[in-house]
């Protein structure tokens, strides 16, 4: 009978946040699949546990097949990342995908996740959000991704390492404007935890003079729907031109004006008046 794949969340910084179920699952597992065995070893030492471990980090995912075979043979595996919920912006997601395809039982053992923790404390809108993780490193791919997000109205969450923070803030400011609200959350739950709500322009200026320290979660406000509608709405001239095109196709002026007015800030009467001039 196959074993179970447990997805075990670990503290994102403060070991006092360790839920009892996490420690119990590690203790009961036959082996542990870790993003980095060195990091997980320190955690196991803290818990007073000794367990066989295998790494599944991004450049060793060929180990994923061996992990799945051991579970299929009846062993229970506790899969964990360096911090937080595994498989979120983490190569473990591929192992979970394969586990479902093979009919292996997957059981989450949840705890803190840096993205949700930062969102809750950010002061940004929380009802609707999108998690973007780390932006692509290649310039072309990064530019395409940011261009795609320009009209995003939901709150956006990004991860960033300290040595790349300045460049990322510059790119965000160029894309979304220096007045866009952003919360910079660093070293969450740790001794030097800091949550700072500001604007992209002010963040760029601050880190031009100060060195980034620690791992960051950036929580960026989405575009204002009303402002976005104004920026993307056609002009009166464009709406009238659309009506003229419809009229040239055989549509009566009144019907052409009505159709061209749909989805614009202009009334049928305004367009019709210009149309019959």
Backbone as CSV, one residue per row, in Angstrom:
resi,resn,N_x,N_y,N_z,CA_x,CA_y,CA_z,C_x,C_y,C_z
1,UNK,0.846,-1.197,0.000,0.000,0.000,0.000,0.883,1.249,0.000
2,UNK,0.608,2.213,-0.886,1.438,3.425,-0.955,1.417,4.207,0.348
3,UNK,2.499,4.925,0.586,2.547,5.811,1.729,1.881,7.136,1.407
4,UNK,2.192,8.155,2.208,1.578,9.474,2.066,2.651,10.536,1.887
5,UNK,2.352,11.510,1.050,3.232,12.667,0.890,2.675,13.802,1.742
6,UNK,3.389,14.154,2.797,2.975,15.257,3.671,3.707,16.536,3.247
7,UNK,2.973,17.599,3.057,3.556,18.909,2.729,3.636,19.693,4.032
8,UNK,4.831,19.788,4.579,5.004,20.315,5.933,5.539,21.742,5.892
9,UNK,4.739,22.671,6.362,5.175,24.066,6.433,6.084,24.255,7.634
10,UNK,7.149,25.005,7.444,8.089,25.289,8.528,8.026,26.782,8.866
11,UNK,8.477,27.186,10.046,8.435,28.609,10.407,9.164,29.471,9.379
12,UNK,8.652,30.665,9.121,9.295,31.552,8.152,10.430,32.354,8.780
13,UNK,10.661,32.167,10.050,11.765,32.875,10.700,11.877,32.551,12.171
14,UNK,10.772,32.706,12.878,10.763,32.518,14.328,10.385,31.081,14.666
15,UNK,11.301,30.342,15.278,11.051,28.932,15.583,9.950,28.747,16.625
16,UNK,9.605,29.801,17.360,8.505,29.707,18.317,7.158,29.566,17.609
17,UNK,7.141,29.822,16.287,5.907,29.681,15.508,5.679,28.241,15.038
18,UNK,6.482,27.301,15.491,6.374,25.910,15.069,5.097,25.273,15.629
19,UNK,4.140,24.904,14.779,2.926,24.234,15.273,3.241,22.814,15.742
20,UNK,2.565,22.320,16.764,2.824,20.959,17.267,2.662,19.895,16.188
21,UNK,1.721,20.088,15.276,1.477,19.080,14.240,2.667,18.963,13.276
22,UNK,3.369,20.075,13.050,4.543,20.044,12.177,5.609,19.137,12.779
23,UNK,5.921,19.349,14.051,6.936,18.530,14.718,6.510,17.065,14.758
24,UNK,5.215,16.817,15.002,4.724,15.448,15.067,4.828,14.750,13.717
25,UNK,4.561,15.484,12.644,4.639,14.893,11.301,6.077,14.553,10.939
26,UNK,6.996,15.451,11.253,8.414,15.144,11.027,8.820,13.886,11.792
27,UNK,8.338,13.775,13.017,8.704,12.644,13.848,8.155,11.326,13.325
28,UNK,6.970,11.359,12.717,6.323,10.136,12.253,6.749,9.730,10.847
29,UNK,7.310,10.660,10.064,7.678,10.367,8.682,8.835,9.382,8.605
30,UNK,8.843,8.591,7.537,9.947,7.655,7.318,11.184,8.372,6.787
31,UNK,10.962,9.398,5.984,12.086,10.204,5.493,11.584,11.594,5.131
32,UNK,12.534,12.527,4.958,12.196,13.926,4.687,12.791,14.339,3.352
33,UNK,11.967,14.957,2.509,12.433,15.565,1.262,12.556,17.055,1.524
34,UNK,13.776,17.582,1.472,14.034,18.975,1.849,14.561,19.775,0.674
35,UNK,14.178,21.046,0.626,14.723,21.933,-0.396,16.238,22.042,-0.222
36,UNK,16.668,22.221,1.014,18.092,22.274,1.349,18.275,21.478,2.637
37,UNK,18.943,20.339,2.550,19.069,19.466,3.720,19.828,20.139,4.868
38,UNK,20.720,21.072,4.545,21.477,21.754,5.607,20.552,22.620,6.457
39,UNK,19.620,23.319,5.801,18.668,24.163,6.529,17.737,23.299,7.373
40,UNK,17.229,22.222,6.772,16.293,21.352,7.483,16.976,20.616,8.625
41,UNK,18.265,20.301,8.480,19.002,19.636,9.558,19.018,20.497,10.812
42,UNK,19.192,21.803,10.654,19.184,22.705,11.820,17.814,22.674,12.506
43,UNK,16.760,22.594,11.678,15.408,22.537,12.234,15.189,21.226,12.991
44,UNK,15.633,20.129,12.423,15.488,18.833,13.088,16.295,18.786,14.380
45,UNK,17.479,19.386,14.368,18.285,19.444,15.590,17.556,20.212,16.680
46,UNK,16.871,21.284,16.278,16.087,22.078,17.226,14.977,21.225,17.844
47,UNK,14.417,20.315,17.052,13.322,19.464,17.518,13.833,18.191,18.200
48,UNK,15.144,17.969,18.130,15.712,16.766,18.717,15.385,15.517,17.913
49,UNK,15.296,15.649,16.589,14.929,14.535,15.717,16.081,14.172,14.783
50,UNK,16.150,12.910,14.422,17.082,12.440,13.406,16.292,11.661,12.365
51,UNK,16.381,12.096,11.114,15.633,11.463,10.045,16.483,11.400,8.782
52,UNK,16.351,10.342,7.987,17.023,10.328,6.678,16.424,11.403,5.783
53,UNK,17.279,12.094,5.033,16.815,13.199,4.186,17.318,13.045,2.762
54,UNK,16.562,13.597,1.835,16.967,13.693,0.437,16.612,15.094,-0.044
55,UNK,17.441,15.650,-0.913,17.202,17.004,-1.409,16.359,16.968,-2.673
56,UNK,15.472,17.969,-2.817,14.686,18.075,-4.057,14.855,19.460,-4.688
57,UNK,15.932,20.169,-4.340,16.080,21.543,-4.853,16.063,21.556,-6.379
58,UNK,15.903,22.730,-6.938,15.590,22.898,-8.363,16.529,22.139,-9.294
59,UNK,17.816,22.120,-8.977,18.785,21.497,-9.877,18.996,20.012,-9.580
60,UNK,18.164,19.462,-8.692,18.283,18.031,-8.392,16.915,17.364,-8.423
61,UNK,16.027,17.848,-9.291,14.673,17.301,-9.322,14.623,15.885,-9.878
62,UNK,15.757,15.398,-10.379,15.781,13.986,-10.766,15.590,13.102,-9.538
63,UNK,15.802,13.697,-8.355,15.546,12.961,-7.121,14.047,12.766,-6.911
64,UNK,13.239,13.551,-7.591,11.791,13.460,-7.422,11.267,12.071,-7.726
65,UNK,11.802,11.427,-8.756,11.364,10.078,-9.109,11.676,9.095,-7.988
66,UNK,12.858,9.206,-7.416,13.225,8.317,-6.314,12.324,8.542,-5.098
67,UNK,11.987,9.817,-4.841,11.097,10.145,-3.719,9.727,9.500,-3.929
68,UNK,9.189,9.627,-5.129,7.864,9.080,-5.421,7.863,7.552,-5.363
69,UNK,8.949,6.937,-5.820,9.037,5.476,-5.780,9.060,4.970,-4.343
70,UNK,9.747,5.683,-3.475,9.784,5.282,-2.071,8.390,5.384,-1.443
71,UNK,7.652,6.428,-1.805,6.287,6.573,-1.272,5.388,5.462,-1.816
72,UNK,5.525,5.171,-3.103,4.731,4.100,-3.699,5.043,2.750,-3.046
73,UNK,6.265,2.612,-2.538,6.664,1.365,-1.878,6.159,1.280,-0.442
74,UNK,5.521,2.356,0.043,4.905,2.312,1.366,5.468,3.265,2.397
75,UNK,6.497,4.041,2.046,7.075,4.980,3.009,6.303,6.300,3.032
76,UNK,6.268,6.907,4.200,5.661,8.231,4.341,6.755,9.298,4.258
77,UNK,6.497,10.312,3.440,7.494,11.367,3.211,6.973,12.712,3.696
78,UNK,7.804,13.436,4.431,7.494,14.822,4.824,8.315,15.740,3.927
79,UNK,7.653,16.480,3.068,8.334,17.397,2.146,8.267,18.806,2.717
80,UNK,9.408,19.475,2.779,9.425,20.827,3.339,10.380,21.714,2.543
81,UNK,10.131,23.009,2.578,11.032,23.982,1.968,11.892,24.591,3.067
82,UNK,12.742,25.535,2.697,13.609,26.162,3.704,12.799,26.934,4.742
83,UNK,11.691,27.534,4.306,10.846,28.316,5.219,9.463,28.469,4.607
84,UNK,8.450,28.379,5.451,7.094,28.593,4.979,6.477,27.357,4.349
85,UNK,5.409,27.586,3.583,4.660,26.491,2.964,5.397,25.987,1.737
86,UNK,5.724,24.697,1.671,6.423,24.186,0.490,5.537,24.212,-0.746
87,UNK,6.190,24.180,-1.896,5.517,24.096,-3.205,4.886,25.407,-3.649
88,UNK,5.076,26.488,-2.897,4.621,27.809,-3.311,5.853,28.569,-3.779
89,UNK,5.947,28.834,-5.106,7.152,29.411,-5.685,8.350,28.555,-5.295
90,UNK,8.190,27.242,-5.461,9.136,26.268,-4.931,9.098,25.032,-5.832
91,UNK,10.255,24.437,-6.139,10.277,23.307,-7.077,9.532,22.074,-6.601
92,UNK,9.157,22.014,-5.333,8.390,20.868,-4.842,7.050,20.706,-5.529
93,UNK,6.582,21.756,-6.195,5.270,21.673,-6.859,5.238,20.559,-7.899
94,UNK,6.378,20.292,-8.545,6.431,19.245,-9.552,6.239,17.867,-8.923
95,UNK,6.799,17.662,-7.742,6.636,16.386,-7.044,5.174,16.172,-6.660
96,UNK,4.507,17.246,-6.207,3.095,17.152,-5.834,2.241,16.832,-7.067
97,UNK,2.551,17.459,-8.189,1.832,17.199,-9.435,1.942,15.732,-9.824
98,UNK,3.167,15.210,-9.747,3.394,13.810,-10.095,2.715,12.872,-9.091
99,UNK,2.697,13.256,-7.821,2.059,12.430,-6.795,0.573,12.262,-7.096
100,UNK,-0.090,13.349,-7.459,-1.517,13.260,-7.797,-1.720,12.375,-9.018
101,UNK,-0.836,12.510,-10.012,-0.957,11.706,-11.232,-0.819,10.212,-10.927
102,UNK,-0.072,9.865,-9.887,0.159,8.456,-9.532,-0.822,7.943,-8.483
103,UNK,-1.727,8.804,-8.041,-2.701,8.383,-7.046,-2.161,8.345,-5.631
104,UNK,-1.044,9.035,-5.382,-0.470,9.112,-4.045,-1.233,10.138,-3.207
105,UNK,-1.545,9.798,-1.992,-2.269,10.711,-1.107,-1.372,11.869,-0.698
106,UNK,-1.884,13.094,-0.842,-1.146,14.302,-0.481,-1.866,14.979,0.680
107,UNK,-1.138,15.206,1.765,-1.737,15.800,2.971,-0.973,17.067,3.351
108,UNK,-1.630,18.239,3.336,-0.943,19.470,3.759,-0.926,19.607,5.282
109,UNK,0.210,20.045,5.788,0.346,20.362,7.213,0.727,21.841,7.263
110,UNK,-0.256,22.732,7.311,0.001,24.156,7.083,0.540,24.899,8.287
111,UNK,1.171,26.014,7.969,1.613,26.986,8.967,1.749,28.316,8.228
112,UNK,2.646,29.172,8.667,2.778,30.496,8.072,3.306,30.421,6.646
113,UNK,2.842,31.353,5.822,3.371,31.547,4.472,3.748,33.010,4.360
114,UNK,4.949,33.288,3.871,5.437,34.671,3.849,4.530,35.590,3.049
115,UNK,3.990,35.103,1.928,3.183,35.990,1.078,1.888,36.411,1.777
116,UNK,1.207,35.476,2.419,-0.053,35.808,3.097,0.216,36.601,4.367
117,UNK,1.280,36.271,5.078,1.648,37.023,6.284,1.920,38.486,5.939
118,UNK,2.676,38.707,4.860,2.982,40.075,4.436,1.726,40.800,3.985
119,UNK,0.878,40.129,3.230,-0.362,40.754,2.751,-1.228,41.219,3.919
120,UNK,-1.378,40.358,4.918,-2.231,40.688,6.058,-1.736,41.922,6.800
121,UNK,-0.419,42.109,6.863,0.171,43.211,7.631,0.527,44.419,6.775
122,UNK,0.267,44.363,5.477,0.765,45.380,4.550,0.000,46.693,4.553
123,UNK,-1.268,46.645,4.927,-2.083,47.847,4.813,-2.629,48.059,3.411
124,UNK,-2.348,47.137,2.506,-2.885,47.182,1.145,-4.204,46.407,1.095
125,UNK,-5.031,46.613,0.062,-6.290,45.860,-0.048,-6.027,44.350,-0.081
126,UNK,-6.804,43.599,0.687,-6.562,42.160,0.809,-7.662,41.285,0.222
127,UNK,-8.777,41.873,-0.215,-9.907,41.062,-0.681,-9.571,40.266,-1.938
128,UNK,-8.798,40.858,-2.829,-8.416,40.201,-4.076,-6.934,40.468,-4.317
129,UNK,-6.171,39.415,-4.541,-4.732,39.607,-4.751,-4.200,38.543,-5.697
130,UNK,-3.010,38.814,-6.247,-2.349,37.867,-7.143,-0.908,37.703,-6.680
131,UNK,-0.465,36.452,-6.581,0.893,36.159,-6.131,1.787,35.961,-7.347
132,UNK,2.830,36.784,-7.470,3.730,36.719,-8.611,5.068,36.077,-8.280
133,UNK,5.374,35.894,-6.997,6.647,35.291,-6.628,7.822,36.135,-7.095
134,UNK,8.878,35.490,-7.567,10.047,36.202,-8.081,9.823,36.558,-9.550
135,UNK,10.103,37.797,-9.913,10.009,38.197,-11.311,11.097,37.498,-12.125
136,UNK,10.865,37.271,-13.420,11.907,36.658,-14.253,13.182,37.496,-14.239
137,UNK,14.325,36.833,-14.337,15.612,37.531,-14.347,15.962,38.090,-15.734
138,UNK,15.799,37.319,-16.833,16.109,37.860,-18.165,15.296,39.125,-18.449
139,UNK,15.960,40.151,-18.967,15.328,41.458,-19.129,14.074,41.410,-19.994
140,UNK,14.124,40.668,-21.089,12.964,40.615,-21.988,11.762,39.971,-21.307
141,UNK,11.995,38.849,-20.634,10.905,38.163,-19.945,10.338,39.019,-18.811
142,UNK,11.228,39.710,-18.107,10.774,40.586,-17.015,9.919,41.721,-17.558
143,UNK,10.361,42.324,-18.664,9.613,43.416,-19.262,8.220,42.964,-19.716
144,UNK,8.170,41.777,-20.328,6.893,41.237,-20.777,5.965,40.971,-19.609
145,UNK,6.527,40.459,-18.501,5.697,40.156,-17.343,5.144,41.432,-16.719
146,UNK,5.973,42.436,-16.593,5.520,43.698,-16.001,4.521,44.400,-16.903
147,UNK,4.732,44.353,-18.206,3.767,44.946,-19.136,2.406,44.272,-18.997
148,UNK,2.423,42.950,-18.811,1.183,42.195,-18.644,0.426,42.642,-17.388
149,UNK,1.187,43.043,-16.366,0.579,43.404,-15.075,0.156,44.874,-14.989
150,UNK,0.425,45.652,-16.007,0.148,47.090,-15.926,-1.311,47.410,-15.616
151,UNK,-2.224,46.603,-16.120,-3.654,46.869,-15.913,-4.241,46.011,-14.793
152,UNK,-3.387,45.370,-14.000,-3.863,44.529,-12.906,-4.443,45.391,-11.789
153,UNK,-5.703,45.131,-11.422,-6.354,45.915,-10.369,-6.263,45.232,-8.997
154,UNK,-5.874,43.970,-8.972,-5.712,43.281,-7.689,-4.364,43.646,-7.048
155,UNK,-4.288,43.513,-5.751,-3.010,43.692,-5.053,-2.029,42.626,-5.539
156,UNK,-0.788,43.034,-5.798,0.231,42.115,-6.320,1.305,41.851,-5.277
157,UNK,1.732,40.593,-5.177,2.736,40.200,-4.195,3.956,39.637,-4.915
158,UNK,5.118,40.177,-4.581,6.379,39.738,-5.185,7.362,39.337,-4.089
159,UNK,8.230,38.393,-4.391,9.368,38.063,-3.532,10.624,38.679,-4.154
160,UNK,11.562,39.090,-3.305,12.834,39.570,-3.849,13.964,39.419,-2.843
161,UNK,15.128,39.076,-3.372,16.343,38.955,-2.563,16.962,40.341,-2.385
162,UNK,17.715,40.559,-1.303,18.245,41.908,-1.038,19.152,42.448,-2.140
163,UNK,19.974,41.597,-2.761,20.920,42.095,-3.762,20.243,42.461,-5.087
164,UNK,18.967,42.123,-5.240,18.240,42.458,-6.459,17.139,43.488,-6.222
165,UNK,16.978,43.911,-4.965,15.849,44.772,-4.618,15.872,46.099,-5.362
166,UNK,17.015,46.764,-5.417,17.080,48.080,-6.058,16.626,48.015,-7.513
167,UNK,17.131,47.029,-8.249,16.757,46.898,-9.653,15.279,46.624,-9.820
168,UNK,14.722,45.798,-8.944,13.298,45.483,-9.024,12.443,46.702,-8.713
169,UNK,12.819,47.472,-7.700,12.065,48.693,-7.384,12.121,49.684,-8.541
170,UNK,13.272,49.799,-9.190,13.391,50.679,-10.360,12.426,50.231,-11.461
171,UNK,12.391,48.927,-11.728,11.519,48.398,-12.779,10.043,48.605,-12.434
172,UNK,9.696,48.400,-11.174,8.297,48.589,-10.749,7.886,50.048,-10.869
173,UNK,8.785,50.955,-10.501,8.478,52.383,-10.575,8.271,52.832,-12.013
174,UNK,9.088,52.325,-12.923,8.941,52.662,-14.342,7.611,52.142,-14.880
175,UNK,7.228,50.947,-14.466,6.016,50.313,-14.981,4.743,50.887,-14.375
176,UNK,4.731,51.055,-13.068,3.485,51.412,-12.376,3.425,52.863,-11.899
177,UNK,4.526,53.606,-12.028,4.545,54.996,-11.597,5.086,55.149,-10.195
178,UNK,5.749,56.260,-9.958,6.400,56.470,-8.662,5.419,56.706,-7.518
179,UNK,4.154,57.053,-7.839,3.195,57.318,-6.774,2.398,56.084,-6.356
180,UNK,2.672,54.918,-6.972,1.924,53.690,-6.621,2.300,53.231,-5.216
181,UNK,1.304,52.899,-4.414,1.528,52.462,-3.035,2.143,51.064,-2.992
182,UNK,3.123,50.891,-2.114,3.782,49.599,-1.952,4.160,49.414,-0.487
183,UNK,4.073,48.177,-0.027,4.526,47.843,1.325,5.717,46.907,1.206
184,UNK,6.817,47.285,1.847,8.021,46.464,1.840,8.111,45.729,3.174
185,UNK,7.997,44.409,3.112,8.004,43.593,4.324,9.267,42.743,4.316
186,UNK,10.116,42.937,5.300,11.375,42.182,5.316,11.586,41.483,6.651
187,UNK,12.309,40.370,6.587,12.662,39.607,7.779,11.441,39.299,8.643
188,UNK,10.351,38.872,8.007,9.107,38.620,8.722,9.288,37.593,9.836
189,UNK,8.762,37.912,10.992,8.779,37.128,12.248,10.163,37.053,12.882
190,UNK,11.169,37.682,12.289,12.529,37.623,12.829,12.825,38.860,13.684
191,UNK,14.014,38.911,14.232,14.412,39.976,15.142,14.312,41.356,14.489
192,UNK,14.724,41.465,13.225,14.745,42.759,12.546,13.571,42.932,11.580
193,UNK,12.443,42.350,11.936,11.242,42.472,11.111,10.881,43.943,10.884
194,UNK,10.535,44.262,9.634,10.141,45.629,9.300,9.058,45.597,8.230
195,UNK,7.995,46.348,8.454,6.904,46.467,7.489,6.704,47.954,7.230
196,UNK,7.023,48.379,6.040,7.010,49.804,5.720,6.098,50.063,4.526
197,UNK,5.042,50.831,4.738,4.130,51.209,3.663,4.547,52.572,3.130
198,UNK,4.774,52.661,1.822,5.284,53.885,1.221,4.846,53.934,-0.245
199,UNK,5.573,54.652,-1.078,5.317,54.653,-2.515,6.553,54.104,-3.220
200,UNK,6.393,53.710,-4.464,7.537,53.183,-5.205,8.635,54.234,-5.335
201,UNK,8.258,55.478,-5.575,9.243,56.543,-5.703,10.031,56.738,-4.425
202,UNK,9.338,56.743,-3.294,10.017,56.918,-2.015,10.890,55.711,-1.678
203,UNK,10.428,54.512,-2.058,11.219,53.300,-1.809,12.510,53.310,-2.630
204,UNK,12.397,53.735,-3.885,13.586,53.830,-4.741,14.598,54.795,-4.130
205,UNK,14.112,55.964,-3.682,14.997,56.970,-3.092,15.635,56.472,-1.803
206,UNK,14.858,55.770,-0.978,15.374,55.277,0.308,16.498,54.279,0.092
207,UNK,16.279,53.321,-0.810,17.286,52.270,-1.008,18.432,52.701,-1.916
208,UNK,18.325,53.893,-2.460,19.476,54.466,-3.146,20.523,54.871,-2.111
209,UNK,20.062,55.208,-0.914,20.957,55.661,0.158,21.182,54.605,1.241
210,UNK,20.369,53.546,1.235,20.458,52.523,2.282,20.541,51.136,1.653
211,UNK,21.367,50.293,2.234,21.537,48.940,1.704,20.360,48.058,2.099
212,UNK,19.759,47.335,1.135,18.706,46.371,1.473,19.282,45.231,2.311
213,UNK,18.528,44.790,3.307,18.988,43.700,4.164,17.830,42.741,4.419
214,UNK,18.103,41.464,4.254,17.087,40.449,4.521,16.255,40.134,3.285
215,UNK,15.419,39.131,3.411,14.529,38.732,2.324,13.281,39.605,2.342
216,UNK,12.823,40.004,1.155,11.711,40.945,1.047,10.469,40.315,0.426
217,UNK,9.319,40.752,0.930,8.043,40.536,0.256,7.508,41.924,-0.077
218,UNK,7.257,42.174,-1.360,6.734,43.459,-1.810,5.247,43.297,-2.082
219,UNK,4.437,44.110,-1.419,2.988,44.059,-1.606,2.578,45.355,-2.288
220,UNK,2.223,45.247,-3.558,1.993,46.414,-4.405,0.507,46.609,-4.679
221,UNK,0.014,47.816,-4.460,-1.397,48.115,-4.748,-1.679,47.941,-6.232
222,UNK,-2.873,47.484,-6.547,-3.275,47.343,-7.939,-3.667,48.682,-8.533
223,UNK,-3.920,48.686,-9.824,-4.340,49.910,-10.505,-5.740,50.314,-10.047
224,UNK,-5.981,51.615,-9.961,-7.297,52.132,-9.613,-8.236,51.907,-10.799
225,UNK,-9.319,51.119,-10.629,-10.195,50.805,-11.769,-10.760,52.042,-12.457
226,UNK,-11.142,53.057,-11.669,-11.714,54.268,-12.257,-10.679,55.000,-13.107
227,UNK,-9.474,55.124,-12.564,-8.411,55.802,-13.297,-8.013,55.008,-14.538
228,UNK,-8.001,53.698,-14.392,-7.655,52.837,-15.518,-8.679,52.974,-16.635
229,UNK,-9.968,53.080,-16.257,-11.031,53.241,-17.250,-10.878,54.556,-18.009
230,UNK,-10.488,55.611,-17.269,-10.291,56.914,-17.913,-9.128,56.867,-18.905
231,UNK,-8.058,56.172,-18.505,-6.868,56.116,-19.352,-7.085,55.297,-20.610
232,UNK,-7.958,54.290,-20.519,-8.153,53.394,-21.660,-9.393,53.736,-22.487
233,UNK,-10.207,54.668,-21.985,-11.437,55.013,-22.711,-11.099,55.754,-24.014
234,UNK,-11.846,55.489,-25.083,-11.610,56.198,-26.345,-12.004,57.666,-26.233
235,UNK,-11.426,58.505,-27.057,-11.819,59.912,-27.114,-13.125,60.023,-27.889
236,UNK,-13.745,61.209,-27.817,-14.976,61.427,-28.565,-14.725,61.275,-30.054
237,UNK,-13.581,61.766,-30.510,-13.250,61.652,-31.930,-13.140,60.195,-32.363
238,UNK,-12.548,59.361,-31.497,-12.424,57.944,-31.821,-13.773,57.248,-31.835
239,UNK,-14.659,57.630,-30.903,-15.995,57.037,-30.869,-16.796,57.431,-32.109
240,UNK,-16.682,58.691,-32.535,-17.387,59.157,-33.733,-16.842,58.452,-34.969
241,UNK,-15.527,58.265,-35.020,-14.923,57.564,-36.152,-15.440,56.131,-36.235
242,UNK,-15.618,55.490,-35.071,-16.166,54.139,-35.062,-17.602,54.137,-35.582
243,UNK,-18.372,55.161,-35.197,-19.754,55.265,-35.672,-19.794,55.481,-37.183
244,UNK,-18.874,56.279,-37.702,-18.825,56.525,-39.148,-18.492,55.225,-39.911
245,UNK,-17.639,54.422,-39.320,-17.303,53.140,-39.948,-18.531,52.237,-40.002
246,UNK,-19.297,52.223,-38.919,-20.528,51.428,-38.889,-21.542,51.955,-39.893
247,UNK,-21.624,53.284,-39.981,-22.563,53.908,-40.920,-22.176,53.590,-42.366
248,UNK,-20.874,53.601,-42.628,-20.403,53.281,-43.981,-20.727,51.846,-44.354
249,UNK,-20.896,50.993,-43.365,-21.247,49.602,-43.611,-22.733,49.394,-43.788
250,UNK,-23.492,50.470,-43.745,-24.925,50.366,-44.000,-25.800,50.544,-42.777
251,UNK,-25.230,50.805,-41.629,-26.022,50.967,-40.418,-26.581,52.384,-40.337
252,UNK,-27.849,52.555,-39.969,-28.437,53.900,-39.824,-27.658,54.718,-38.790
253,UNK,-27.611,56.049,-38.942,-26.838,56.900,-38.025,-27.177,56.697,-36.549
254,UNK,-28.485,56.600,-36.241,-28.895,56.437,-34.847,-28.370,55.134,-34.258
255,UNK,-28.472,54.037,-35.005,-28.002,52.739,-34.529,-26.485,52.721,-34.427
256,UNK,-25.814,53.383,-35.383,-24.353,53.440,-35.364,-23.867,54.207,-34.140
257,UNK,-24.546,55.316,-33.819,-24.182,56.114,-32.656,-24.392,55.336,-31.362
258,UNK,-25.477,54.575,-31.295,-25.773,53.788,-30.094,-24.711,52.711,-29.872
259,UNK,-24.348,52.015,-30.945,-23.361,50.940,-30.815,-21.977,51.494,-30.489
260,UNK,-21.614,52.603,-31.099,-20.300,53.200,-30.854,-20.195,53.765,-29.435
261,UNK,-21.314,54.138,-28.842,-21.313,54.711,-27.496,-21.122,53.649,-26.411
262,UNK,-21.435,52.395,-26.734,-21.343,51.322,-25.747,-19.910,51.184,-25.218
263,UNK,-19.776,51.181,-23.895,-18.460,51.014,-23.279,-17.604,52.265,-23.269
264,UNK,-18.176,53.421,-23.645,-17.443,54.683,-23.630,-18.118,55.635,-22.651
265,UNK,-17.450,56.714,-22.266,-18.083,57.687,-21.370,-19.044,58.633,-22.093
266,UNK,-19.273,58.404,-23.390,-20.102,59.316,-24.182,-21.484,58.722,-24.427
267,UNK,-22.462,59.618,-24.536,-23.826,59.175,-24.780,-24.067,58.993,-26.280
268,UNK,-25.122,58.287,-26.574,-25.525,58.099,-27.965,-25.776,59.461,-28.621
269,UNK,-26.401,60.380,-27.858,-26.729,61.694,-28.400,-25.493,62.501,-28.771
270,UNK,-24.447,62.427,-27.928,-23.211,63.158,-28.214,-22.580,62.682,-29.522
271,UNK,-22.548,61.385,-29.686,-21.932,60.817,-30.891,-22.798,61.101,-32.113
272,UNK,-24.104,60.993,-31.939,-25.031,61.218,-33.063,-24.926,62.669,-33.554
273,UNK,-24.785,63.591,-32.583,-24.684,65.018,-32.933,-23.448,65.274,-33.808
274,UNK,-22.325,64.646,-33.442,-21.120,64.817,-34.236,-21.200,64.084,-35.569
275,UNK,-21.932,62.998,-35.561,-22.024,62.141,-36.734,-22.779,62.818,-37.879
276,UNK,-23.804,63.614,-37.539,-24.634,64.216,-38.586,-24.193,65.630,-38.951
277,UNK,-23.090,66.069,-38.388,-22.598,67.404,-38.744,-22.225,67.449,-40.207
